[in-house]
Amino acid sequence: MSFTSISSIASSQKSLFGIEEGVRLVLFQRDWDSHLPSPIRDNTYPGAISPEGIIIRTSRQAWQRQCTFLLPEIRETIQAIAPDLAHLPIVIRLEKPFRKPLPAKNNSVELTEELQNQAMAISMLSEDPGVRKACYPIILKSLLTAKKLGLPIISPKTDPPQDS
């Protein structure tokens, strides 16, 4: 008999749906705007976070060049927002057209029967009844967080992939 920690189960479930990365990026974007002065925050935003680096999107080529001179300030901001990401390389990319994401909403989310059913369906993917019972509240909280942040909620694929 082996035991699996609840946090490892939750991490695997969040990773399965891509929720963890999306939540992290949305929170990082929100904090980015609150930590940087107006000209920088108006012309840049974090477009992606990956193990390879943090992608900073800019509105114009002039801002792309300016950001290379502002790297120490940008690095300080990243250190203040998310110290665990400060070691990652920073990549500055021009985005045409520049579409800064909408800010994260701070409204509450209603717990609906649909979300509860979706959390139950996800937890039922585990064969172990104890794991299903332990995962349900974690999955439900993850779904509520994703909905609150305005992230798309994608149902898992339960069928094996088909060869075409």
C-alpha positions as CSV (number, residue, x, y, z in Angstrom):
1,M,0.0,0.0,0.0
2,S,1.4,3.4,-0.9
3,F,0.3,6.9,0.0
4,T,0.2,9.9,-2.3
5,S,0.3,13.3,-0.9
6,I,-2.8,15.5,-1.5
7,S,-0.5,18.4,-2.8
8,S,1.0,16.1,-5.5
9,I,-2.5,15.0,-6.5
10,A,-3.7,18.6,-6.7
11,S,-0.6,19.6,-8.7
12,S,-1.1,16.8,-11.2
13,Q,-4.8,17.7,-11.5
14,K,-4.1,21.4,-12.0
15,S,-1.4,20.6,-14.5
16,L,-3.8,18.3,-16.3
17,F,-6.0,21.2,-17.0
18,G,-3.4,23.9,-17.5
19,I,-4.9,25.9,-14.6
20,E,-1.7,26.4,-12.6
21,E,0.2,28.2,-15.3
22,G,-2.8,30.3,-16.3
23,V,-3.5,31.4,-12.8
24,R,0.2,32.2,-12.2
25,L,0.4,34.3,-15.3
26,V,-2.8,36.3,-14.6
27,L,-1.7,37.1,-11.0
28,F,1.8,38.1,-12.3
29,Q,0.2,40.4,-14.9
30,R,-2.0,42.0,-12.2
31,D,1.0,42.6,-9.9
32,W,3.1,43.9,-12.9
33,D,0.7,46.7,-13.4
34,S,0.6,47.7,-9.7
35,H,4.5,47.7,-9.3
36,L,5.6,49.6,-12.4
37,P,5.4,53.3,-13.3
38,S,2.9,54.4,-15.9
39,P,4.9,54.6,-19.1
40,I,6.4,51.1,-18.6
41,R,3.2,49.4,-17.5
42,D,1.3,51.0,-20.4
43,N,3.7,49.7,-23.0
44,T,4.6,46.3,-21.7
45,Y,3.1,43.2,-20.0
46,P,4.3,39.7,-19.2
47,G,3.1,37.5,-22.1
48,A,4.2,34.2,-20.8
49,I,6.1,32.4,-18.0
50,S,8.0,29.2,-18.7
51,P,11.1,27.5,-17.4
52,E,12.9,29.0,-20.3
53,G,12.1,32.6,-19.3
54,I,9.7,35.4,-18.9
55,I,8.4,36.8,-22.1
56,I,7.7,40.6,-21.9
57,R,5.6,41.9,-24.7
58,T,6.0,45.6,-25.9
59,S,3.9,47.9,-27.9
60,R,6.6,49.4,-30.2
61,Q,10.1,48.8,-31.3
62,A,11.3,51.8,-29.4
63,W,9.9,50.2,-26.2
64,Q,11.6,47.0,-27.1
65,R,15.0,48.8,-27.1
66,Q,14.0,50.9,-24.0
67,C,13.3,47.7,-22.1
68,T,16.8,46.4,-22.6
69,F,18.0,49.5,-20.7
70,L,15.3,49.0,-18.1
71,L,16.2,45.4,-17.4
72,P,17.6,46.1,-13.9
73,E,14.3,47.8,-13.0
74,I,12.3,45.1,-14.6
75,R,14.3,42.4,-12.7
76,E,13.7,44.3,-9.4
77,T,10.0,44.3,-10.1
78,I,10.0,40.6,-10.8
79,Q,12.0,40.0,-7.6
80,A,9.3,42.0,-5.7
81,I,6.4,40.2,-7.4
82,A,7.6,36.7,-7.6
83,P,11.0,36.0,-6.1
84,D,11.0,32.4,-7.4
85,L,10.9,33.7,-11.0
86,A,13.7,36.2,-10.6
87,H,16.4,33.8,-11.8
88,L,14.6,33.3,-15.2
89,P,15.9,35.0,-18.3
90,I,13.9,37.9,-19.6
91,V,13.0,38.0,-23.3
92,I,11.6,41.2,-24.7
93,R,9.3,40.8,-27.7
94,L,7.5,43.2,-29.9
95,E,3.8,42.5,-30.3
96,K,1.8,43.8,-33.3
97,P,-0.9,44.7,-32.7
98,F,-0.3,45.3,-29.0
99,R,-3.1,43.7,-27.0
100,K,-2.7,44.0,-23.3
101,P,-4.8,41.5,-21.4
102,L,-7.8,42.7,-19.4
103,P,-7.0,43.0,-15.7
104,A,-8.0,40.1,-13.4
105,K,-11.5,40.6,-11.9
106,N,-11.8,40.8,-8.1
107,N,-15.4,39.7,-8.0
108,S,-16.7,36.7,-6.2
109,V,-17.8,33.6,-8.0
110,E,-21.0,31.7,-7.3
111,L,-20.7,28.0,-6.5
112,T,-22.9,26.4,-9.1
113,E,-24.2,22.9,-9.5
114,E,-22.4,22.8,-12.8
115,L,-19.0,23.5,-11.2
116,Q,-19.7,21.0,-8.5
117,N,-20.6,18.4,-11.1
118,Q,-17.5,19.2,-13.1
119,A,-15.2,18.9,-10.0
120,M,-16.9,15.5,-9.3
121,A,-16.3,14.3,-12.9
122,I,-12.7,15.3,-12.7
123,S,-12.2,13.6,-9.3
124,M,-13.9,10.4,-10.7
125,L,-10.9,10.0,-13.1
126,S,-9.0,8.5,-10.2
127,E,-9.6,4.8,-9.5
128,D,-9.0,5.1,-5.8
129,P,-12.1,6.2,-3.8
130,G,-9.9,7.8,-1.1
131,V,-8.1,9.9,-3.7
132,R,-11.4,10.9,-5.3
133,K,-12.7,12.1,-2.0
134,A,-9.5,13.9,-1.1
135,C,-9.2,15.6,-4.5
136,Y,-12.8,16.8,-4.9
137,P,-12.4,20.0,-2.7
138,I,-9.0,20.8,-4.2
139,I,-10.4,20.5,-7.7
140,L,-13.5,22.5,-6.9
141,K,-11.3,25.3,-5.4
142,S,-9.1,25.3,-8.5
143,L,-12.2,25.5,-10.8
144,L,-13.6,28.4,-8.7
145,T,-10.2,30.2,-8.9
146,A,-10.0,29.7,-12.7
147,K,-13.5,31.0,-13.1
148,K,-12.8,34.0,-10.9
149,L,-9.8,34.9,-12.9
150,G,-11.7,34.5,-16.1
151,L,-9.7,31.6,-17.4
152,P,-11.3,29.1,-19.7
153,I,-12.2,25.8,-18.0
154,I,-11.5,22.9,-20.3
155,S,-12.9,19.4,-19.6
156,P,-10.3,16.6,-19.5
157,K,-10.2,14.1,-22.3
158,T,-11.1,10.8,-20.8
159,D,-10.9,8.8,-24.1
160,P,-7.5,7.6,-25.3
161,P,-6.1,9.7,-28.3
162,Q,-7.1,8.4,-31.7
163,D,-4.5,7.8,-34.4
164,S,-5.4,9.6,-37.6
